Amino acid sequence: MSGQLIVSVSHLSARTLDDVATFRADLETRGVPASYLVAPRLKGGYRLDLDAPTVAWLRERRDGGDAVVLHGFDEAATKHRRGEFATLPAHEANLRLMGADRVLEHLGLRTRLFAAPGWTVSQGTVIALPRNGFRLLVGFNGVTDLVRGGTLRARVVGIGAGFVAEPWWCRTVVLSAERTARRAGVVRLAVSAKHLGRPGPRQAVLDAVDLALMHGCAPQVYRWPDLPVLAEAA
C-alpha cells in the first residue's frame, strides 16, 4: 500500500499571495494539490472580505482541485500563545463558527472542513462543529470524520503557524516526512504563508514533498467524504 501526501498553507493574505502563488506553481509542477487554511480575520486588522484578489485566487484554486479549510474566525481576538478554539465551550465555539461560516459563504468559499489555529480544539468545539454542518476536523494528531466517526491517525509537521521555522526544525520536517513516507504512512505538511518568502523554509517543504513523492506517496487534499486514507481508517 502506498502512502499519502497532504500539503496545507495557512495565513493567506494580500501580503503573502505572491509567495503562495509561486509555491503553488512549484507544487503544480510536481502534480501536488494544496489545501488552504483560511480565516476571515487575521492579526493586524486583516479581513478576508476586503481582500478581493485573494478571494478570487482561492476560488480559482478550489475550482482547479485544491481545497479550502476553515481555520478559525478572528486571530486578533485570541490570547497570546493560545489557539482560538483551544479552550472554548460549545456555546462560544458555536458563535465563532457561525460567524466564520457566514463570511466564507458570502465570499463563495464556504467549506465543511475545519482546522483549528494552533491545531488544538476544545471538546466544546468538537461538539459545535457537526451542529454547524462541518464534516471533517483536521487536527494535530489526525483527521476525523465528524459524520461517520472514523479518525485517521497521522500527525502534522510544519513550519510556522504553531511550529518554529528555525533551520534545525526545517531539517527535522524533511527527515520526519521521509520516515513517514518510507513506512507508507500519511505525510501531512503544513506551512504558514508568512515563511514562503524565505528560501530556507520554502525549500524544506519542497524537499519534504519530493521525498514523499520519491517513496510513492499519492498527493491528496483534505476533503469529505472520499479521502481514501480516512475511508480506510473508518
C-alpha positions as CSV (number, residue, x, y, z in Angstrom):
1,M,0.0,0.0,0.0
2,S,1.3,3.4,-0.9
3,G,1.4,6.4,1.5
4,Q,-0.4,9.7,1.1
5,L,0.8,13.3,1.0
6,I,-1.2,16.3,2.0
7,V,0.2,19.9,1.9
8,S,-1.5,22.8,3.5
9,V,-0.9,26.5,3.5
10,S,-2.2,29.0,6.2
11,H,-2.2,32.8,6.7
12,L,-3.0,33.7,3.1
13,S,-3.5,37.5,2.6
14,A,-2.7,40.2,0.0
15,R,0.8,40.4,1.6
16,T,1.6,36.8,1.1
17,L,-0.4,35.9,-2.0
18,D,2.5,36.3,-4.4
19,D,4.7,33.9,-2.4
20,V,1.8,31.5,-2.1
21,A,1.2,31.6,-5.8
22,T,4.9,30.9,-6.5
23,F,4.9,28.0,-4.1
24,R,1.7,26.6,-5.6
25,A,3.3,26.7,-9.0
26,D,6.2,24.6,-7.6
27,L,3.7,22.1,-6.3
28,E,1.8,22.0,-9.6
29,T,5.0,21.0,-11.5
30,R,5.1,18.0,-9.1
31,G,1.4,17.2,-9.5
32,V,0.7,18.0,-5.9
33,P,-2.6,19.9,-5.0
34,A,-2.8,22.1,-1.9
35,S,-5.2,22.7,1.0
36,Y,-5.6,26.3,2.1
37,L,-6.4,27.0,5.7
38,V,-8.4,30.2,5.6
39,A,-9.6,32.6,8.3
40,P,-11.9,35.6,7.9
41,R,-9.7,37.8,10.1
42,L,-6.1,37.8,11.0
43,K,-3.9,40.0,13.2
44,G,-3.0,43.5,12.0
45,G,-6.6,44.3,11.1
46,Y,-6.7,42.0,8.1
47,R,-10.1,41.0,6.8
48,L,-10.6,38.5,4.0
49,D,-13.8,40.1,2.8
50,L,-11.8,43.3,2.0
51,D,-9.2,41.3,0.0
52,A,-10.8,40.7,-3.4
53,P,-7.6,39.4,-5.1
54,T,-7.0,36.7,-2.5
55,V,-10.7,35.7,-2.6
56,A,-10.7,35.4,-6.4
57,W,-7.4,33.4,-6.3
58,L,-8.8,31.0,-3.7
59,R,-12.0,30.5,-5.7
60,E,-9.9,29.7,-8.8
61,R,-7.6,27.3,-7.0
62,R,-10.6,25.4,-5.5
63,D,-12.2,25.1,-8.9
64,G,-8.9,23.6,-10.0
65,G,-9.0,20.9,-7.4
66,D,-7.4,22.5,-4.3
67,A,-9.2,22.6,-1.0
68,V,-10.4,25.4,1.3
69,V,-10.4,24.6,5.0
70,L,-11.8,27.0,7.7
71,H,-9.0,28.0,10.0
72,G,-10.6,30.0,12.8
73,F,-12.6,33.2,12.8
74,D,-10.7,36.1,14.4
75,E,-7.0,35.6,15.1
76,A,-6.7,39.1,16.6
77,A,-9.2,38.2,19.3
78,T,-7.1,35.3,20.5
79,K,-4.9,35.3,23.6
80,H,-1.2,35.1,23.1
81,R,0.1,31.5,22.7
82,R,-3.4,30.0,22.9
83,G,-5.3,28.7,19.9
84,E,-8.6,30.4,19.2
85,F,-10.6,27.2,19.6
86,A,-8.4,25.5,22.2
87,T,-10.5,26.1,25.3
88,L,-13.9,27.4,24.1
89,P,-17.1,26.0,25.5
90,A,-19.6,24.8,22.9
91,H,-21.7,27.9,23.0
92,E,-18.8,30.3,22.3
93,A,-17.4,27.9,19.6
94,N,-20.8,27.8,18.0
95,L,-20.9,31.6,17.7
96,R,-17.5,31.8,16.2
97,L,-18.2,29.0,13.8
98,M,-21.4,30.6,12.7
99,G,-19.7,34.0,12.1
100,A,-16.9,32.5,10.1
101,D,-19.2,30.3,8.1
102,R,-21.3,33.3,7.1
103,V,-18.3,35.2,5.9
104,L,-17.0,32.3,3.7
105,E,-20.4,31.7,2.3
106,H,-20.8,35.3,1.3
107,L,-17.4,35.1,-0.4
108,G,-18.2,31.9,-2.3
109,L,-15.6,30.0,-0.2
110,R,-17.9,28.0,2.1
111,T,-16.4,24.8,3.3
112,R,-17.4,21.8,5.5
113,L,-13.8,21.3,6.6
114,F,-12.2,22.7,9.8
115,A,-8.7,23.0,11.2
116,A,-8.2,25.0,14.4
117,P,-5.5,27.6,14.7
118,G,-2.7,26.0,16.6
119,W,-4.2,22.6,15.7
120,T,-5.8,22.3,19.2
121,V,-9.6,22.1,19.7
122,S,-11.7,22.0,22.9
123,Q,-14.3,19.4,23.5
124,G,-16.9,22.2,23.1
125,T,-15.6,22.9,19.6
126,V,-15.8,19.2,18.7
127,I,-19.5,19.3,19.8
128,A,-20.2,22.5,17.9
129,L,-18.7,21.6,14.6
130,P,-21.2,19.0,13.4
131,R,-24.0,21.2,14.7
132,N,-22.9,23.8,12.2
133,G,-22.6,21.3,9.3
134,F,-18.9,20.7,9.4
135,R,-17.9,17.2,8.4
136,L,-14.1,16.9,8.7
137,L,-11.9,18.0,11.6
138,V,-8.3,18.4,10.7
139,G,-6.3,18.1,13.9
140,F,-2.7,17.8,15.1
141,N,-2.7,14.1,15.6
142,G,-5.2,13.1,13.0
143,V,-8.1,13.8,10.7
144,T,-11.6,13.0,12.0
145,D,-14.8,12.3,10.0
146,L,-17.4,14.1,12.1
147,V,-20.3,12.3,10.3
148,R,-19.1,8.7,10.4
149,G,-16.8,8.9,13.4
150,G,-13.6,7.4,11.9
151,T,-10.2,9.0,12.6
152,L,-7.1,8.7,10.6
153,R,-4.1,8.8,12.9
154,A,-1.4,11.0,11.3
155,R,0.5,13.8,12.9
156,V,1.0,17.0,11.1
157,V,4.5,18.6,10.8
158,G,5.1,22.1,9.6
159,I,6.8,25.4,9.5
160,G,5.2,28.4,11.2
161,A,1.6,28.6,12.4
162,G,2.2,26.7,15.6
163,F,5.6,25.4,14.6
164,V,9.0,27.1,14.7
165,A,10.9,27.9,11.5
166,E,14.5,27.6,12.6
167,P,17.0,25.8,10.3
168,W,17.2,22.8,12.7
169,W,13.4,22.4,12.6
170,C,13.3,22.7,8.8
171,R,15.7,19.7,8.7
172,T,13.5,17.9,11.2
173,V,10.5,18.4,9.0
174,V,12.3,16.9,6.0
175,L,13.6,13.9,7.9
176,S,10.1,13.3,9.5
177,A,8.5,13.3,6.1
178,E,10.9,10.8,4.7
179,R,10.5,8.5,7.7
180,T,6.7,8.5,7.4
181,A,6.9,8.1,3.6
182,R,9.2,5.1,3.9
183,R,6.6,3.4,6.1
184,A,3.9,4.2,3.5
185,G,2.2,6.5,6.1
186,V,0.4,9.8,5.7
187,V,2.7,12.7,5.3
188,R,0.9,15.9,6.4
189,L,2.9,19.0,5.8
190,A,1.8,22.5,6.9
191,V,3.4,25.8,6.2
192,S,2.5,29.4,7.0
193,A,2.5,31.7,4.0
194,K,4.5,34.1,6.1
195,H,7.5,31.9,5.7
196,L,7.2,31.1,2.0
197,G,9.1,34.2,1.1
198,R,12.2,32.8,2.9
199,P,14.2,30.4,0.8
200,G,15.1,28.0,3.7
201,P,11.6,27.1,4.9
202,R,10.2,27.1,1.4
203,Q,12.9,24.7,0.1
204,A,12.5,22.5,3.2
205,V,8.8,21.9,2.4
206,L,9.6,21.2,-1.2
207,D,12.3,18.8,-0.2
208,A,9.9,17.0,2.1
209,V,7.3,16.9,-0.8
210,D,10.0,15.5,-3.2
211,L,11.0,12.8,-0.7
212,A,7.4,11.8,-0.1
213,L,6.8,11.5,-3.8
214,M,10.0,9.6,-4.3
215,H,8.7,7.0,-1.8
216,G,5.4,6.6,-3.7
217,C,3.1,8.8,-1.6
218,A,-0.1,9.8,-3.5
219,P,-0.9,13.5,-3.3
220,Q,-4.3,14.4,-1.8
221,V,-6.2,17.3,-0.3
222,Y,-8.3,17.4,2.8
223,R,-11.8,16.5,1.7
224,W,-15.0,14.7,2.7
225,P,-16.3,12.1,2.2
226,D,-13.8,10.4,-0.1
227,L,-10.4,11.0,1.4
228,P,-9.0,7.5,0.7
229,V,-6.9,7.1,3.8
230,L,-9.7,8.2,6.0
231,A,-12.1,5.8,4.4
232,E,-9.7,3.0,5.2
233,A,-9.4,4.1,8.8
234,A,-13.1,4.5,9.4
